[in-house]
């Protein structure tokens, strides 16, 4: 349902920012962020929090900020996008 709302919002309001968060990655089905980007989201919120604080998260993050960035950049290339400077 959320992906349909993303797509509808993108069509009706093409200049707005629609974000995909860390929760999208962990709560939704496989490739949740990728699907959100393909359905109209255009802002990604990455977690670059210091590893010692990861224990406080409900969804555990098992990667360093650099690894998260590299994986994110790879995912963007898979869908034909890139990070804008």
Biopython code that builds the backbone (N, CA, C, O; Angstrom):
import numpy as np
from Bio.PDB.StructureBuilder import StructureBuilder

atoms = [
    (1, "UNK", "N", (0.820, -1.195, 0.000)),
    (1, "UNK", "CA", (0.000, 0.000, 0.000)),
    (1, "UNK", "C", (0.867, 1.264, 0.000)),
    (1, "UNK", "O", (0.568, 2.234, -0.696)),
    (2, "UNK", "N", (1.954, 1.236, 0.798)),
    (2, "UNK", "CA", (2.822, 2.414, 0.883)),
    (2, "UNK", "C", (3.458, 2.737, -0.465)),
    (2, "UNK", "O", (3.636, 3.907, -0.802)),
    (3, "UNK", "N", (3.798, 1.716, -1.231)),
    (3, "UNK", "CA", (4.406, 1.946, -2.542)),
    (3, "UNK", "C", (3.409, 2.590, -3.500)),
    (3, "UNK", "O", (3.786, 3.425, -4.322)),
    (4, "UNK", "N", (2.156, 2.210, -3.397)),
    (4, "UNK", "CA", (1.121, 2.819, -4.240)),
    (4, "UNK", "C", (0.936, 4.289, -3.874)),
    (4, "UNK", "O", (0.735, 5.134, -4.747)),
    (5, "UNK", "N", (1.006, 4.584, -2.586)),
    (5, "UNK", "CA", (0.882, 5.972, -2.139)),
    (5, "UNK", "C", (2.083, 6.790, -2.611)),
    (5, "UNK", "O", (1.931, 7.942, -3.019)),
    (6, "UNK", "N", (3.291, 6.190, -2.555)),
    (6, "UNK", "CA", (4.481, 6.867, -3.091)),
    (6, "UNK", "C", (4.269, 7.231, -4.554)),
    (6, "UNK", "O", (4.513, 8.367, -4.961)),
    (7, "UNK", "N", (3.818, 6.273, -5.331)),
    (7, "UNK", "CA", (3.629, 6.487, -6.767)),
    (7, "UNK", "C", (2.566, 7.558, -7.027)),
    (7, "UNK", "O", (2.751, 8.427, -7.879)),
    (8, "UNK", "N", (1.473, 7.492, -6.303)),
    (8, "UNK", "CA", (0.408, 8.469, -6.475)),
    (8, "UNK", "C", (0.878, 9.880, -6.091)),
    (8, "UNK", "O", (0.592, 10.854, -6.787)),
    (9, "UNK", "N", (1.603, 9.966, -4.971)),
    (9, "UNK", "CA", (2.126, 11.271, -4.543)),
    (9, "UNK", "C", (3.097, 11.836, -5.580)),
    (9, "UNK", "O", (3.089, 13.037, -5.851)),
    (10, "UNK", "N", (3.927, 10.980, -6.153)),
    (10, "UNK", "CA", (4.880, 11.430, -7.164)),
    (10, "UNK", "C", (4.157, 11.969, -8.388)),
    (10, "UNK", "O", (4.574, 12.975, -8.961)),
    (11, "UNK", "N", (3.075, 11.309, -8.794)),
    (11, "UNK", "CA", (2.317, 11.768, -9.955)),
    (11, "UNK", "C", (1.577, 13.075, -9.685)),
    (11, "UNK", "O", (1.546, 13.965, -10.535)),
    (12, "UNK", "N", (0.985, 13.185, -8.506)),
    (12, "UNK", "CA", (0.190, 14.368, -8.180)),
    (12, "UNK", "C", (1.039, 15.564, -7.758)),
    (12, "UNK", "O", (0.674, 16.711, -8.019)),
    (13, "UNK", "N", (2.166, 15.298, -7.109)),
    (13, "UNK", "CA", (3.025, 16.369, -6.588)),
    (13, "UNK", "C", (4.477, 16.093, -6.991)),
    (13, "UNK", "O", (5.279, 15.678, -6.154)),
    (14, "UNK", "N", (4.819, 16.316, -8.252)),
    (14, "UNK", "CA", (6.126, 15.897, -8.758)),
    (14, "UNK", "C", (7.339, 16.591, -8.132)),
    (14, "UNK", "O", (8.456, 16.091, -8.268)),
    (15, "UNK", "N", (7.157, 17.709, -7.460)),
    (15, "UNK", "CA", (8.303, 18.439, -6.903)),
    (15, "UNK", "C", (8.566, 18.158, -5.428)),
    (15, "UNK", "O", (9.514, 18.704, -4.863)),
    (16, "UNK", "N", (7.752, 17.321, -4.791)),
    (16, "UNK", "CA", (7.946, 17.069, -3.365)),
    (16, "UNK", "C", (9.050, 16.040, -3.132)),
    (16, "UNK", "O", (9.415, 15.286, -4.033)),
    (17, "UNK", "N", (9.571, 16.024, -1.914)),
    (17, "UNK", "CA", (10.539, 15.013, -1.498)),
    (17, "UNK", "C", (9.798, 13.878, -0.807)),
    (17, "UNK", "O", (9.044, 14.105, 0.139)),
    (18, "UNK", "N", (10.012, 12.679, -1.273)),
    (18, "UNK", "CA", (9.433, 11.480, -0.665)),
    (18, "UNK", "C", (10.603, 10.638, -0.188)),
    (18, "UNK", "O", (11.460, 10.248, -0.981)),
    (19, "UNK", "N", (10.636, 10.362, 1.093)),
    (19, "UNK", "CA", (11.795, 9.679, 1.648)),
    (19, "UNK", "C", (11.583, 8.184, 1.842)),
    (19, "UNK", "O", (10.462, 7.700, 1.997)),
    (20, "UNK", "N", (12.694, 7.481, 1.827)),
    (20, "UNK", "CA", (12.716, 6.079, 2.205)),
    (20, "UNK", "C", (13.725, 5.965, 3.344)),
    (20, "UNK", "O", (14.871, 6.393, 3.207)),
    (21, "UNK", "N", (13.305, 5.396, 4.451)),
    (21, "UNK", "CA", (14.101, 5.403, 5.672)),
    (21, "UNK", "C", (14.697, 4.031, 5.956)),
    (21, "UNK", "O", (14.473, 3.072, 5.217)),
    (22, "UNK", "N", (15.452, 3.960, 7.031)),
    (22, "UNK", "CA", (16.054, 2.698, 7.451)),
    (22, "UNK", "C", (14.969, 1.672, 7.783)),
    (22, "UNK", "O", (15.164, 0.476, 7.568)),
    (23, "UNK", "N", (13.841, 2.125, 8.300)),
    (23, "UNK", "CA", (12.762, 1.192, 8.633)),
    (23, "UNK", "C", (12.212, 0.506, 7.390)),
    (23, "UNK", "O", (11.809, -0.656, 7.452)),
    (24, "UNK", "N", (12.191, 1.199, 6.278)),
    (24, "UNK", "CA", (11.704, 0.602, 5.028)),
    (24, "UNK", "C", (12.543, -0.619, 4.670)),
    (24, "UNK", "O", (12.027, -1.607, 4.148)),
    (25, "UNK", "N", (13.835, -0.541, 4.953)),
    (25, "UNK", "CA", (14.731, -1.646, 4.630)),
    (25, "UNK", "C", (14.434, -2.868, 5.495)),
    (25, "UNK", "O", (14.491, -3.996, 5.004)),
    (26, "UNK", "N", (14.122, -2.665, 6.756)),
    (26, "UNK", "CA", (13.981, -3.779, 7.676)),
    (26, "UNK", "C", (12.545, -4.255, 7.877)),
    (26, "UNK", "O", (12.334, -5.425, 8.196)),
    (27, "UNK", "N", (11.574, -3.399, 7.703)),
    (27, "UNK", "CA", (10.185, -3.778, 7.989)),
    (27, "UNK", "C", (9.449, -4.334, 6.781)),
    (27, "UNK", "O", (8.539, -5.151, 6.930)),
    (28, "UNK", "N", (9.825, -3.908, 5.608)),
    (28, "UNK", "CA", (9.096, -4.352, 4.427)),
    (28, "UNK", "C", (9.747, -5.593, 3.826)),
    (28, "UNK", "O", (10.776, -6.077, 4.297)),
    (29, "UNK", "N", (9.120, -6.081, 2.788)),
    (29, "UNK", "CA", (9.650, -7.258, 2.122)),
    (29, "UNK", "C", (11.024, -6.975, 1.526)),
    (29, "UNK", "O", (11.514, -5.848, 1.592)),
    (30, "UNK", "N", (11.629, -7.975, 0.959)),
    (30, "UNK", "CA", (12.978, -7.845, 0.400)),
    (30, "UNK", "C", (13.057, -6.683, -0.586)),
    (30, "UNK", "O", (12.137, -6.452, -1.371)),
    (31, "UNK", "N", (14.155, -5.967, -0.531)),
    (31, "UNK", "CA", (14.406, -4.826, -1.414)),
    (31, "UNK", "C", (13.416, -3.683, -1.212)),
    (31, "UNK", "O", (13.017, -3.030, -2.176)),
    (32, "UNK", "N", (13.023, -3.441, 0.021)),
    (32, "UNK", "CA", (12.041, -2.399, 0.316)),
    (32, "UNK", "C", (12.469, -1.013, -0.125)),
    (32, "UNK", "O", (11.668, -0.265, -0.685)),
    (33, "UNK", "N", (13.722, -0.664, 0.122)),
    (33, "UNK", "CA", (14.199, 0.664, -0.293)),
    (33, "UNK", "C", (14.235, 0.790, -1.809)),
    (33, "UNK", "O", (13.847, 1.816, -2.367)),
    (34, "UNK", "N", (14.700, -0.251, -2.459)),
    (34, "UNK", "CA", (14.788, -0.220, -3.922)),
    (34, "UNK", "C", (13.394, -0.038, -4.524)),
    (34, "UNK", "O", (13.213, 0.750, -5.452)),
    (35, "UNK", "N", (12.416, -0.765, -3.996)),
    (35, "UNK", "CA", (11.044, -0.643, -4.492)),
    (35, "UNK", "C", (10.476, 0.748, -4.220)),
    (35, "UNK", "O", (9.744, 1.297, -5.043)),
    (36, "UNK", "N", (10.818, 1.314, -3.061)),
    (36, "UNK", "CA", (10.341, 2.665, -2.739)),
    (36, "UNK", "C", (10.915, 3.683, -3.720)),
    (36, "UNK", "O", (10.201, 4.575, -4.177)),
    (37, "UNK", "N", (12.196, 3.555, -4.044)),
    (37, "UNK", "CA", (12.814, 4.468, -5.011)),
    (37, "UNK", "C", (12.195, 4.312, -6.392)),
    (37, "UNK", "O", (11.994, 5.295, -7.105)),
    (38, "UNK", "N", (11.894, 3.079, -6.763)),
    (38, "UNK", "CA", (11.298, 2.836, -8.070)),
    (38, "UNK", "C", (9.846, 3.304, -8.141)),
    (38, "UNK", "O", (9.324, 3.538, -9.231)),
    (39, "UNK", "N", (9.189, 3.442, -6.987)),
    (39, "UNK", "CA", (7.795, 3.872, -6.995)),
    (39, "UNK", "C", (7.624, 5.366, -6.755)),
    (39, "UNK", "O", (6.495, 5.847, -6.660)),
    (40, "UNK", "N", (8.732, 6.116, -6.655)),
    (40, "UNK", "CA", (8.583, 7.563, -6.554)),
    (40, "UNK", "C", (9.376, 8.240, -5.462)),
    (40, "UNK", "O", (9.509, 9.463, -5.488)),
    (41, "UNK", "N", (9.911, 7.504, -4.500)),
    (41, "UNK", "CA", (10.720, 8.138, -3.453)),
    (41, "UNK", "C", (11.988, 8.706, -4.075)),
    (41, "UNK", "O", (12.528, 8.148, -5.030)),
    (42, "UNK", "N", (12.457, 9.819, -3.524)),
    (42, "UNK", "CA", (13.652, 10.440, -4.078)),
    (42, "UNK", "C", (14.630, 10.924, -3.009)),
    (42, "UNK", "O", (15.603, 11.606, -3.331)),
    (43, "UNK", "N", (14.387, 10.584, -1.754)),
    (43, "UNK", "CA", (15.273, 10.949, -0.664)),
    (43, "UNK", "C", (15.552, 9.693, 0.152)),
    (43, "UNK", "O", (14.630, 8.978, 0.544)),
    (44, "UNK", "N", (16.828, 9.432, 0.403)),
    (44, "UNK", "CA", (17.208, 8.256, 1.173)),
    (44, "UNK", "C", (17.814, 8.702, 2.484)),
    (44, "UNK", "O", (18.677, 9.580, 2.513)),
    (45, "UNK", "N", (17.366, 8.104, 3.557)),
    (45, "UNK", "CA", (17.926, 8.397, 4.866)),
    (45, "UNK", "C", (18.774, 7.202, 5.271)),
    (45, "UNK", "O", (18.248, 6.145, 5.620)),
    (46, "UNK", "N", (20.080, 7.374, 5.223)),
    (46, "UNK", "CA", (20.999, 6.318, 5.606)),
    (46, "UNK", "C", (21.341, 6.445, 7.080)),
    (46, "UNK", "O", (21.320, 7.542, 7.638)),
    (47, "UNK", "N", (21.653, 5.335, 7.702)),
    (47, "UNK", "CA", (22.096, 5.369, 9.085)),
    (47, "UNK", "C", (23.610, 5.367, 9.109)),
    (47, "UNK", "O", (24.243, 4.384, 8.724)),
    (48, "UNK", "N", (24.186, 6.457, 9.557)),
    (48, "UNK", "CA", (25.643, 6.540, 9.703)),
    (48, "UNK", "C", (25.988, 6.773, 11.172)),
    (48, "UNK", "O", (27.004, 7.385, 11.502)),
    (49, "UNK", "N", (25.130, 6.278, 12.027)),
    (49, "UNK", "CA", (25.306, 6.407, 13.463)),
    (49, "UNK", "C", (26.490, 5.564, 13.928)),
    (49, "UNK", "O", (26.739, 4.488, 13.386)),
    (50, "UNK", "N", (27.203, 6.042, 14.910)),
    (50, "UNK", "CA", (28.312, 5.317, 15.498)),
    (50, "UNK", "C", (27.850, 3.930, 15.934)),
    (50, "UNK", "O", (26.761, 3.793, 16.491)),
    (51, "UNK", "N", (28.649, 2.910, 15.692)),
    (51, "UNK", "CA", (28.280, 1.516, 15.955)),
    (51, "UNK", "C", (27.896, 1.263, 17.412)),
    (51, "UNK", "O", (27.071, 0.390, 17.681)),
    (52, "UNK", "N", (28.469, 1.999, 18.347)),
    (52, "UNK", "CA", (28.150, 1.744, 19.762)),
    (52, "UNK", "C", (26.695, 2.069, 20.100)),
    (52, "UNK", "O", (26.188, 1.598, 21.118)),
    (53, "UNK", "N", (26.018, 2.856, 19.279)),
    (53, "UNK", "CA", (24.623, 3.191, 19.532)),
    (53, "UNK", "C", (23.647, 2.239, 18.844)),
    (53, "UNK", "O", (22.439, 2.333, 19.065)),
    (54, "UNK", "N", (24.141, 1.343, 18.032)),
    (54, "UNK", "CA", (23.262, 0.430, 17.302)),
    (54, "UNK", "C", (22.450, -0.473, 18.224)),
    (54, "UNK", "O", (21.364, -0.920, 17.854)),
    (55, "UNK", "N", (22.958, -0.741, 19.404)),
    (55, "UNK", "CA", (22.225, -1.570, 20.364)),
    (55, "UNK", "C", (20.910, -0.917, 20.795)),
    (55, "UNK", "O", (19.998, -1.607, 21.252)),
    (56, "UNK", "N", (20.808, 0.383, 20.654)),
    (56, "UNK", "CA", (19.595, 1.097, 21.049)),
    (56, "UNK", "C", (18.500, 1.012, 19.994)),
    (56, "UNK", "O", (17.343, 1.328, 20.275)),
    (57, "UNK", "N", (18.852, 0.591, 18.788)),
    (57, "UNK", "CA", (17.887, 0.516, 17.701)),
    (57, "UNK", "C", (17.009, -0.719, 17.833)),
    (57, "UNK", "O", (17.465, -1.776, 18.269)),
    (58, "UNK", "N", (15.759, -0.574, 17.456)),
    (58, "UNK", "CA", (14.876, -1.730, 17.398)),
    (58, "UNK", "C", (15.331, -2.650, 16.263)),
    (58, "UNK", "O", (15.305, -3.873, 16.404)),
    (59, "UNK", "N", (15.740, -2.072, 15.157)),
    (59, "UNK", "CA", (16.247, -2.818, 14.012)),
    (59, "UNK", "C", (17.764, -2.724, 14.049)),
    (59, "UNK", "O", (18.321, -1.638, 13.891)),
    (60, "UNK", "N", (18.427, -3.830, 14.251)),
    (60, "UNK", "CA", (19.885, -3.831, 14.390)),
    (60, "UNK", "C", (20.560, -3.541, 13.052)),
    (60, "UNK", "O", (20.143, -4.053, 12.013)),
    (61, "UNK", "N", (21.580, -2.734, 13.088)),
    (61, "UNK", "CA", (22.359, -2.368, 11.912)),
    (61, "UNK", "C", (23.716, -3.043, 12.057)),
    (61, "UNK", "O", (24.461, -2.751, 12.992)),
    (62, "UNK", "N", (24.031, -3.930, 11.148)),
    (62, "UNK", "CA", (25.262, -4.709, 11.259)),
    (62, "UNK", "C", (26.276, -4.318, 10.198)),
    (62, "UNK", "O", (26.867, -5.190, 9.562)),
    (63, "UNK", "N", (26.485, -3.042, 9.997)),
    (63, "UNK", "CA", (27.432, -2.596, 8.984)),
    (63, "UNK", "C", (28.019, -1.254, 9.390)),
    (63, "UNK", "O", (27.412, -0.495, 10.145)),
    (64, "UNK", "N", (29.203, -0.977, 8.879)),
    (64, "UNK", "CA", (29.841, 0.311, 9.123)),
    (64, "UNK", "C", (29.224, 1.342, 8.183)),
    (64, "UNK", "O", (28.626, 0.971, 7.174)),
    (65, "UNK", "N", (29.359, 2.630, 8.498)),
    (65, "UNK", "CA", (28.827, 3.652, 7.591)),
    (65, "UNK", "C", (29.376, 3.526, 6.170)),
    (65, "UNK", "O", (28.638, 3.730, 5.206)),
    (66, "UNK", "N", (30.660, 3.194, 6.030)),
    (66, "UNK", "CA", (31.239, 3.041, 4.700)),
    (66, "UNK", "C", (30.592, 1.890, 3.937)),
    (66, "UNK", "O", (30.298, 2.016, 2.748)),
    (67, "UNK", "N", (30.370, 0.767, 4.619)),
    (67, "UNK", "CA", (29.727, -0.384, 3.972)),
    (67, "UNK", "C", (28.285, -0.044, 3.579)),
    (67, "UNK", "O", (27.823, -0.445, 2.511)),
    (68, "UNK", "N", (27.581, 0.686, 4.431)),
    (68, "UNK", "CA", (26.215, 1.107, 4.120)),
    (68, "UNK", "C", (26.215, 1.977, 2.871)),
    (68, "UNK", "O", (25.377, 1.799, 1.987)),
    (69, "UNK", "N", (27.149, 2.916, 2.797)),
    (69, "UNK", "CA", (27.244, 3.806, 1.642)),
    (69, "UNK", "C", (27.553, 3.027, 0.366)),
    (69, "UNK", "O", (26.926, 3.258, -0.668)),
    (70, "UNK", "N", (28.510, 2.110, 0.432)),
    (70, "UNK", "CA", (28.882, 1.306, -0.739)),
    (70, "UNK", "C", (27.706, 0.461, -1.210)),
    (70, "UNK", "O", (27.431, 0.392, -2.408)),
    (71, "UNK", "N", (27.013, -0.179, -0.281)),
    (71, "UNK", "CA", (25.841, -0.994, -0.648)),
    (71, "UNK", "C", (24.735, -0.142, -1.252)),
    (71, "UNK", "O", (24.066, -0.553, -2.200)),
    (72, "UNK", "N", (24.552, 1.042, -0.696)),
    (72, "UNK", "CA", (23.532, 1.947, -1.206)),
    (72, "UNK", "C", (23.860, 2.393, -2.624)),
    (72, "UNK", "O", (22.990, 2.408, -3.495)),
    (73, "UNK", "N", (25.121, 2.756, -2.851)),
    (73, "UNK", "CA", (25.537, 3.189, -4.178)),
    (73, "UNK", "C", (25.361, 2.057, -5.193)),
    (73, "UNK", "O", (24.944, 2.301, -6.325)),
    (74, "UNK", "N", (25.672, 0.838, -4.800)),
    (74, "UNK", "CA", (25.486, -0.333, -5.666)),
    (74, "UNK", "C", (23.999, -0.521, -6.003)),
    (74, "UNK", "O", (23.647, -0.789, -7.152)),
    (75, "UNK", "N", (23.127, -0.377, -4.983)),
    (75, "UNK", "CA", (21.691, -0.531, -5.209)),
    (75, "UNK", "C", (21.175, 0.526, -6.187)),
    (75, "UNK", "O", (20.350, 0.224, -7.049)),
    (76, "UNK", "N", (21.655, 1.753, -6.055)),
    (76, "UNK", "CA", (21.233, 2.810, -6.962)),
    (76, "UNK", "C", (21.640, 2.509, -8.402)),
    (76, "UNK", "O", (20.861, 2.724, -9.330)),
    (77, "UNK", "N", (22.834, 2.021, -8.580)),
    (77, "UNK", "CA", (23.287, 1.676, -9.932)),
    (77, "UNK", "C", (22.439, 0.564, -10.525)),
    (77, "UNK", "O", (22.181, 0.563, -11.729)),
    (78, "UNK", "N", (22.003, -0.380, -9.705)),
    (78, "UNK", "CA", (21.154, -1.480, -10.195)),
    (78, "UNK", "C", (19.843, -0.967, -10.777)),
    (78, "UNK", "O", (19.299, -1.566, -11.706)),
    (79, "UNK", "N", (19.337, 0.127, -10.243)),
    (79, "UNK", "CA", (18.072, 0.651, -10.753)),
    (79, "UNK", "C", (18.276, 1.821, -11.723)),
    (79, "UNK", "O", (17.323, 2.500, -12.105)),
    (80, "UNK", "N", (19.541, 2.042, -12.114)),
    (80, "UNK", "CA", (19.824, 3.044, -13.126)),
    (80, "UNK", "C", (19.953, 4.467, -12.623)),
    (80, "UNK", "O", (19.742, 5.407, -13.389)),
    (81, "UNK", "N", (20.294, 4.653, -11.355)),
    (81, "UNK", "CA", (20.482, 5.973, -10.783)),
    (81, "UNK", "C", (21.872, 6.100, -10.207)),
    (81, "UNK", "O", (22.636, 5.135, -10.182)),
    (82, "UNK", "N", (22.197, 7.294, -9.745)),
    (82, "UNK", "CA", (23.472, 7.520, -9.088)),
    (82, "UNK", "C", (23.287, 8.619, -8.063)),
    (82, "UNK", "O", (22.276, 9.322, -8.068)),
    (83, "UNK", "N", (24.258, 8.766, -7.192)),
    (83, "UNK", "CA", (24.202, 9.803, -6.161)),
    (83, "UNK", "C", (24.577, 11.140, -6.788)),
    (83, "UNK", "O", (25.603, 11.253, -7.459)),
    (84, "UNK", "N", (23.751, 12.140, -6.569)),
    (84, "UNK", "CA", (24.070, 13.463, -7.122)),
    (84, "UNK", "C", (25.033, 14.165, -6.167)),
    (84, "UNK", "O", (24.928, 14.017, -4.949)),
    (85, "UNK", "N", (25.970, 14.930, -6.725)),
    (85, "UNK", "CA", (26.966, 15.608, -5.873)),
    (85, "UNK", "C", (26.335, 16.734, -5.058)),
    (85, "UNK", "O", (27.027, 17.404, -4.292)),
]
sb = StructureBuilder()
sb.init_structure("model")
sb.init_model(0)
sb.init_chain("A")
sb.init_seg("    ")
for serial, (resi, resn, name, xyz) in enumerate(atoms, 1):
    if name == "N":
        sb.init_residue(resn, " ", resi, " ")
    sb.init_atom(name, np.array(xyz, "f"), 0.0, 1.0, " ", f" {name:<3s}", serial, name[0])
structure = sb.get_structure()
